[in-house]
Amino acid sequence: MSRLGNIAHQLYSGEVSYDFVGKRRRWYAVSAVFLVLALIGLFGRGLNTGIEFQGGSEFVVPNTTATVEQARASAEAAGLTDPVVTQVGGDTIRIQSTPLTPAESAEVTAQLADDLGVDSSTIGVQLVGPSWGADITQRALQGLVAFLVLVTIFLAFYFEWRLAVAALIALIHDLLITIGIYALTGFEVTPATVIGVLTILGFSLYDTVVVFDKVKENTRGITASNRVTYSEAANLALNQTLVRSINTSIVALLPVAAILIIGVGLLGAGTLKDLSLALFIGTAAGTYSSIFIATPVAAQLQERRPEMKALAARVAARRAGAEGRARRKGGSAPAGGTLVADELDTAIEHGTIAEQLSSSPSAPQPSGPRAQPKRNQTRSQRKKR
């Protein structure tokens, strides 16, 4: 068995356990730093939206040896004010400006063809009005809100509302970090970016649901016992699914990284940049949030329930009693972490914590007719004696 397989087995069996839930304040602090930076970029610099959202004119000049400076000078000579000129690939120039009429666009196209030495028929022209861009923005926001609402309803029915709230917090966390990085780096936001964001939200949701499903399995009927708290059972579920989450993320990130490095960096396929960057950032943020945000928040919300508070008190009392008995016997009291590991080991040996409850000493014994002892002689035989 490989080293990774050994680690996975140890995590699943509880031999090795990382206290993700217990150290949630540390993870919250890390996320808070990223969120503050994202909000600074979002409200400070703002998003660099493409012409599909804000409206404008775009001219794509292919197969040209002209530089960006030459293209900018030609565009300004054609009457464009503060044009945005970028090089896409090795021999393609893209020029963006404010909205133009068809007649003005034709004049700019002719000027660019003469100055940059290309045929005017090869220049791609895209004219987007402000009203159409506003409509695209509105539809993108509507799609995002509808996605979040449907996700919340699904999780509330499949799990419960507290886990649905935790998953929604993780999704908003991923969304803000992704959008904030776009704002900080100045990458252009296009419809492809919106598609990428919705895609990574789906990936983040999938990873969270996998962990929550294991949490649901481990905590089924947990209040009927006094062995482990909800947070400890949730942390066990997180450790049991940790290797799967990491492997899934690596498999998802590798092709996206290939698109970014090879497609955009080496081949100059700028059209893939908007989609691949959103996928890469969102996938990494989704993996982080499903481990360090979603489950700790869910456990924190669950621990506020009265029955979970009572369970935590019973668990603490039981472990305090075990430590006291160990001291009275003259031995050293087991550490608190050892006690937790022993309880989780017991649960794992019986399959799940829920199944283990039925075999605990506090579980009711099965009722039925009590077996009577057999007698060797009848009453009449005893009288004859």
C-alpha positions in Angstrom: 0.0 0.0 0.0 1.3 3.4 -0.9 2.1 6.1 1.6 -0.9 8.1 0.4 -3.1 5.1 0.9 -1.7 4.6 4.4 -2.5 8.2 5.3 -6.0 7.9 3.9 -6.6 4.7 5.9 -5.3 6.4 9.1 -7.5 9.4 8.6 -10.5 7.3 8.0 -9.9 5.0 10.9 -9.1 7.9 13.3 -5.5 6.8 13.9 -4.5 10.2 12.5 -6.8 13.2 13.0 -6.5 16.9 12.4 -8.6 19.1 14.5 -10.1 21.3 11.7 -13.3 22.0 13.6 -11.7 22.7 17.0 -9.3 25.3 15.4 -12.0 27.0 13.4 -11.1 30.5 14.6 -7.7 30.1 13.0 -9.3 29.3 9.6 -11.8 32.1 10.0 -9.0 34.6 10.5 -7.2 33.4 7.4 -10.4 33.7 5.4 -11.1 37.1 6.9 -7.7 38.4 5.5 -8.5 37.1 2.0 -12.0 38.6 2.2 -10.8 42.0 3.3 -8.3 42.1 0.4 -11.1 41.0 -2.0 -13.4 43.7 -0.8 -10.6 46.3 -1.0 -10.1 45.3 -4.7 -13.8 45.2 -5.4 -14.7 48.6 -3.9 -11.4 50.2 -4.4 -10.3 49.4 -8.0 -13.6 47.9 -9.1 -14.1 45.2 -11.8 -12.7 45.6 -15.3 -15.9 44.7 -17.1 -15.8 43.9 -20.8 -17.8 45.6 -23.5 -20.5 42.9 -23.2 -21.4 44.5 -19.8 -20.7 48.2 -20.2 -21.2 48.6 -23.9 -18.6 49.8 -26.4 -16.8 49.1 -29.7 -14.1 46.5 -30.3 -11.8 46.1 -33.2 -9.7 43.0 -33.6 -6.8 43.3 -36.1 -5.3 39.9 -36.9 -2.0 39.0 -38.7 -0.3 42.3 -38.1 3.3 43.2 -37.3 2.3 46.5 -35.7 3.1 47.3 -32.1 0.6 48.3 -29.4 1.8 51.9 -29.6 1.3 52.0 -33.3 -2.2 50.6 -33.0 -3.0 53.2 -30.3 -1.7 56.1 -32.4 -3.8 54.9 -35.4 -6.9 54.5 -33.2 -6.5 58.0 -31.8 -6.0 59.4 -35.3 -9.3 57.8 -36.3 -11.0 59.8 -33.6 -11.2 57.3 -30.7 -10.8 58.8 -27.2 -8.7 56.9 -24.7 -8.8 53.6 -26.6 -7.8 50.4 -24.7 -5.2 48.6 -26.9 -4.0 45.1 -26.0 -2.0 42.4 -27.8 -3.8 39.1 -28.0 -1.4 36.3 -29.0 1.6 37.0 -31.1 0.2 38.9 -34.0 -3.3 40.1 -33.1 -4.2 43.6 -31.7 -7.5 44.3 -29.9 -8.8 47.9 -29.6 -11.7 48.8 -27.4 -13.4 52.2 -27.1 -16.7 53.9 -26.3 -19.8 53.0 -28.3 -19.7 54.1 -32.0 -22.3 54.4 -34.7 -21.9 52.0 -37.7 -20.6 55.0 -39.9 -18.0 55.9 -37.3 -17.0 52.2 -37.0 -16.5 52.0 -40.8 -14.2 55.0 -40.7 -12.1 53.6 -37.8 -11.8 50.2 -39.6 -10.5 51.9 -42.8 -8.0 54.0 -40.8 -6.7 50.9 -39.0 -6.4 48.9 -42.2 -4.3 51.7 -43.8 -2.1 52.3 -40.9 -1.5 48.7 -39.8 -1.1 47.2 -43.2 -4.0 44.7 -43.2 -7.1 44.2 -45.3 -10.2 45.9 -43.8 -12.3 42.8 -44.4 -10.1 40.8 -41.9 -10.7 43.3 -39.0 -13.3 42.0 -36.6 -15.8 44.6 -35.4 -18.1 44.3 -32.4 -20.5 47.1 -31.5 -22.4 46.7 -28.1 -24.8 49.3 -26.9 -25.1 50.3 -23.3 -28.6 49.0 -22.9 -27.6 45.5 -24.2 -24.7 45.5 -21.7 -26.9 46.4 -18.8 -29.3 43.6 -19.8 -26.5 41.1 -19.8 -25.4 42.3 -16.4 -28.9 41.9 -15.0 -29.3 38.4 -16.4 -26.0 37.4 -14.9 -27.0 38.6 -11.5 -30.4 36.9 -11.8 -28.8 33.6 -12.7 -26.4 33.8 -9.7 -29.3 34.6 -7.3 -31.4 31.8 -8.7 -28.5 29.4 -8.3 -28.0 30.3 -4.7 -31.7 30.1 -3.8 -32.1 26.7 -5.4 -29.0 25.4 -3.7 -30.2 26.6 -0.3 -33.6 24.9 -0.8 -32.0 21.7 -1.8 -29.6 21.5 1.1 -32.3 22.5 3.6 -34.5 19.5 2.5 -31.6 17.0 2.1 -29.8 17.9 5.3 -31.3 20.7 7.4 -31.3 24.5 7.4 -28.2 24.9 9.6 -26.1 22.9 7.1 -27.7 24.8 4.3 -26.7 28.1 5.9 -23.1 26.8 6.3 -22.9 25.7 2.7 -24.3 29.1 1.5 -21.7 30.9 3.6 -19.0 28.8 2.0 -20.3 29.6 -1.5 -20.4 33.3 -0.8 -16.9 33.0 0.6 -15.7 31.5 -2.7 -17.6 34.0 -4.8 -16.2 37.0 -3.1 -12.6 35.7 -3.2 -12.9 35.0 -6.9 -14.4 38.3 -7.8 -11.9 40.1 -5.5 -8.9 38.6 -7.2 -10.4 39.7 -10.6 -10.6 43.2 -9.2 -7.1 43.2 -7.7 -5.5 41.8 -10.9 -7.5 43.9 -13.3 -8.5 40.8 -15.4 -11.4 41.6 -17.7 -14.8 40.2 -16.7 -16.7 38.8 -19.6 -19.7 36.4 -20.0 -17.1 33.6 -20.0 -16.1 34.7 -16.5 -19.7 34.4 -15.3 -19.9 30.9 -16.7 -16.6 30.0 -14.9 -17.9 31.4 -11.6 -21.2 29.4 -11.8 -19.1 26.3 -12.6 -16.8 26.7 -9.7 -19.8 27.3 -7.4 -21.1 24.0 -8.5 -17.8 22.3 -7.8 -17.6 23.9 -4.3 -21.1 22.7 -3.6 -20.3 19.2 -4.7 -17.3 19.0 -2.4 -19.3 20.4 0.5 -22.2 18.0 0.0 -19.7 15.0 0.1 -18.4 16.1 3.5 -21.9 17.0 4.8 -23.2 13.6 3.8 -20.5 11.9 5.9 -21.3 14.3 8.8 -24.9 13.3 8.5 -24.0 9.6 8.6 -21.6 10.0 11.6 -24.1 12.1 13.7 -27.2 10.1 13.1 -28.7 9.5 16.6 -25.8 11.0 18.3 -27.9 12.6 21.1 -28.8 9.2 22.4 -25.3 8.6 23.7 -22.6 10.3 25.7 -19.4 9.3 23.8 -18.6 12.1 21.4 -19.8 15.6 20.7 -21.3 16.8 17.4 -18.1 18.8 16.6 -15.9 15.7 17.2 -18.1 13.5 15.0 -18.1 16.2 12.3 -14.4 16.5 12.5 -14.0 12.8 12.1 -16.2 13.0 8.9 -14.0 15.8 7.6 -10.8 13.7 8.1 -12.5 10.7 6.5 -13.2 12.7 3.3 -10.0 14.8 3.4 -8.0 12.7 0.9 -10.9 12.4 -1.5 -11.4 16.2 -1.5 -7.7 16.9 -2.1 -7.5 14.3 -4.9 -10.7 15.6 -6.6 -9.3 19.2 -6.4 -5.9 18.2 -7.9 -7.6 16.4 -10.8 -9.8 19.4 -11.4 -6.9 21.9 -11.1 -4.4 20.2 -13.4 -6.3 20.7 -16.7 -7.3 24.2 -15.7 -3.6 25.0 -15.0 -2.7 23.6 -18.3 -5.1 26.0 -20.0 -3.7 28.9 -18.1 0.0 28.1 -18.6 0.0 26.5 -22.1 -3.2 27.9 -23.7 -2.9 31.5 -22.5 0.8 31.8 -21.6 2.5 30.0 -24.5 -0.1 29.9 -27.2 -1.6 33.3 -26.5 -5.3 32.1 -26.5 -6.6 35.1 -24.7 -10.2 34.0 -25.1 -9.6 31.2 -22.7 -8.1 33.4 -20.0 -11.4 34.7 -18.6 -12.8 31.2 -18.2 -9.7 29.4 -17.0 -8.7 32.0 -14.4 -12.2 31.9 -12.8 -12.1 28.1 -12.7 -8.6 28.0 -11.2 -9.3 30.5 -8.4 -12.7 29.2 -7.7 -11.7 25.5 -7.5 -8.9 26.3 -5.1 -11.2 28.5 -3.0 -13.9 25.9 -3.1 -11.6 23.2 -1.8 -10.4 25.4 1.0 -14.0 26.5 2.0 -15.4 22.9 2.1 -12.7 21.9 4.6 -12.0 25.0 6.6 -15.3 26.9 6.4 -18.4 24.9 5.7 -18.0 22.1 8.2 -16.7 24.2 11.1 -19.5 26.7 10.6 -22.1 23.8 10.4 -20.7 22.3 13.7 -20.7 25.7 15.4 -24.4 26.2 14.4 -25.3 22.7 15.6 -23.6 23.1 18.9 -25.9 26.0 19.8 -28.9 23.6 19.9 -30.0 22.7 23.4 -29.8 19.0 22.8 -26.2 19.4 21.5 -25.3 21.5 24.6 -26.7 18.7 26.8 -24.7 16.1 24.8 -21.5 18.1 25.3 -22.1 18.3 29.0 -22.7 14.6 29.3 -19.6 13.8 27.3 -17.5 16.1 29.5 -18.9 14.5 32.6 -18.3 11.0 31.4 -14.6 11.8 30.5 -14.1 13.6 33.8 -15.4 10.5 35.6 -13.0 8.3 33.5 -10.1 10.5 34.5 -11.1 10.4 38.1 -11.3 6.6 38.2 -7.9 6.4 36.6 -6.4 8.6 39.2 -8.0 6.6 42.1 -6.5 3.4 40.7 -3.1 5.0 41.0 -2.4 5.3 37.3 -2.0 8.4 35.2 -5.1 9.9 33.8 -5.4 9.6 30.0 -5.2 12.9 28.1 -8.3 14.4 26.8 -7.2 13.8 23.2 -6.6 10.2 24.0 -10.1 9.9 25.3 -11.6 11.4 22.2 -9.5 9.1 20.0 -10.6 6.1 22.0 -14.3 7.1 21.6 -13.9 7.6 17.9 -12.1 4.3 17.5 -14.9 2.5 19.3 -17.4 4.2 16.9 -15.4 3.2 13.8 -15.1 -0.5 14.9 -18.9 -0.7 14.9 -19.2 0.9 11.4 -20.6 4.3 12.2 -21.3 6.3 15.3 -25.0 5.8 14.8 -24.6 2.0 14.7 -22.3 2.1 17.7 -25.0 3.7 19.8 -27.1 0.6 19.9 -24.2 -1.4 21.5 -23.3 1.2 24.2 -23.9 0.3 27.8 -26.6 2.9 28.2 -28.6 1.4 25.3 -31.9 -0.3 26.4 -31.7 -4.1 26.6 -34.1 -6.0 24.4 -37.3 -7.0 26.2 -39.0 -10.4 26.1 -40.0 -13.3 28.3 -37.5 -14.1 31.0 -36.1 -17.6 30.8 -37.0 -19.7 33.8 -34.4 -22.1 35.3 -35.0 -25.7 34.5 -35.9 -28.0 37.4 -34.9 -31.6 37.5 -37.9 -32.8 39.5 -41.6 -32.0 39.5 -43.5 -31.0 42.7 -45.2 -34.5 42.9 -41.8 -36.2 42.8 -40.5 -34.0 45.6 -43.6 -34.8 47.8 -43.0 -38.6 47.5 -39.6 -38.1 49.1 
